[in-house]
Amino acid sequence: MARFFVDPEISRAKTISTQVYLDPVIYEESKEKIFARTWQYLADSSVVKDQGHCHPFTLLPGYINEPFVITKDSRNIVHCLSNVCTHRGNLIVESPCELMNLRCRYHGRLFQLDGKFKSMPEFSEVQDFPTNDDDLRSLNTMNWGNLLFGSLSNEMHHHLFFGDMMERLSWLPLETFKARYELSRTFTVKANWALYCENYLEGFHIPFVHAGLNTVIDFGKYTTELFRYSNVQVGIAKGDELCFDLPENSPEYGKRVAAYYFWVFPNMMFNFYPWGLSLNIVEPSGIDRTTVRFLTYVWKEDLLHQGAGSNLDIVELEDEDVVEAVQQGVRSRFYKHGRYSVSREQGTHHFHRILAEFLNEEPIISDRTS
């Protein structure tokens, strides 16, 4: 019998076991079973604007803790490489810089900007050297506009995660969206990462928690559509509130869309507004602690701070307050499972189904969820 089970029929289903939010063993297992198998946001490609630029970073610091460096080689190809020397494990690049090659400062091992081993002092007598194991490991990556994503595993194609979103918004000139670091924010939430995600995945709470957002979004017309490893919630503007000027090839053409809320499993939230994108990255930093990065990408400067995409800090604090209370509540000996609203909690049910799939390490969801 499967360790976790969430009935595929939402009208019968109970929510996933509270072990997911409370058990330290599950928290540790999720590193390899969930996060190492899926796709993660790495950086904006502007961090390596020119040939020779190198940008070190840590993937999911405090959880995965994997050191990488993004490079742009002489052919203007961007690479995401392991930042660990294949000789004795020293970190190679410690701060953003411009280099012709990557040289380990410990013993001088040299690599090309594509990660290929180049030379090593005092190794002329070493047999069967070098081999492919002496190259820096290159991460499987993909670009959408200026957004760079990567996966530690080659197991699952990026189309399964991003394809539906990219197709739905193919009319959007994402390559023109500019990263605005001064508008970005980082929040610490005293709750498990999965609780934060499941709160995002339903608009059911909007009238009860987000009074300001509820004045610009028509809750009665709020919809959720499910995909394989993602979904979208579409918010329709009330009255004359700000909305997208949609092209005829958009499925929502003729509707007054105030926001597209796309979620990509396990921990990425793409909030598209008429002014641009608020990309939220949910990073586990403890079994009951989560770091959430709000990364701002501006498309139309003159529309900032209007409509559903205004007052995002206030909305975040309202969500934090509720999610932190839920973290306390799920510890109760009297709470084990809840039930789902069939019309309003399809996204949360979908998330719990995927969690069960990955934690059980077996496919239990069809290729397309309707």
Number of C-alpha atoms within 10 A of each C-alpha: 5 11 10 17 19 23 14 16 10 18 12 11 18 19 18 23 19 16 15 22 20 17 11 14 11 15 19 14 12 18 14 15 17 18 21 16 17 24 27 22 20 21 16 19 19 13 16 22 14 15 18 19 20 28 19 22 21 16 18 20 14 14 17 17 11 15 19 25 26 28 33 25 22 14 8 13 11 24 21 27 21 23 26 19 25 19 15 11 11 14 18 24 23 13 11 16 13 16 17 15 18 25 19 22 13 13 14 16 21 21 23 19 27 23 23 18 20 15 14 16 9 9 11 8 7 8 7 6 11 14 8 10 12 17 21 22 19 18 19 17 19 17 14 13 15 18 19 19 20 20 21 18 15 15 10 12 15 17 13 17 21 21 15 19 19 14 11 14 15 12 13 17 10 19 12 14 19 18 21 11 11 8 12 15 13 12 15 14 23 21 27 25 26 21 19 24 21 17 19 20 24 20 20 16 16 17 15 9 15 17 12 15 20 17 17 22 24 17 19 8 11 17 16 19 14 19 22 21 23 25 25 23 21 20 25 26 25 19 11 9 16 22 22 19 13 17 12 10 11 14 11 15 13 11 14 19 25 25 24 21 21 24 28 22 22 23 21 21 24 19 21 22 27 25 23 24 25 23 23 21 20 23 23 24 21 17 20 20 18 22 22 23 18 24 20 21 25 21 21 14 11 10 16 15 12 16 23 27 23 16 13 14 12 13 17 15 14 14 20 19 14 15 23 18 13 16 20 12 12 18 14 10 7 8 11 14 12 11 14 17 14 13 11 17 20 20 26 21 27 24 25 23 20 22 23 23 21 18 18 16 13 10 11 15 15 9 11 10 14 8
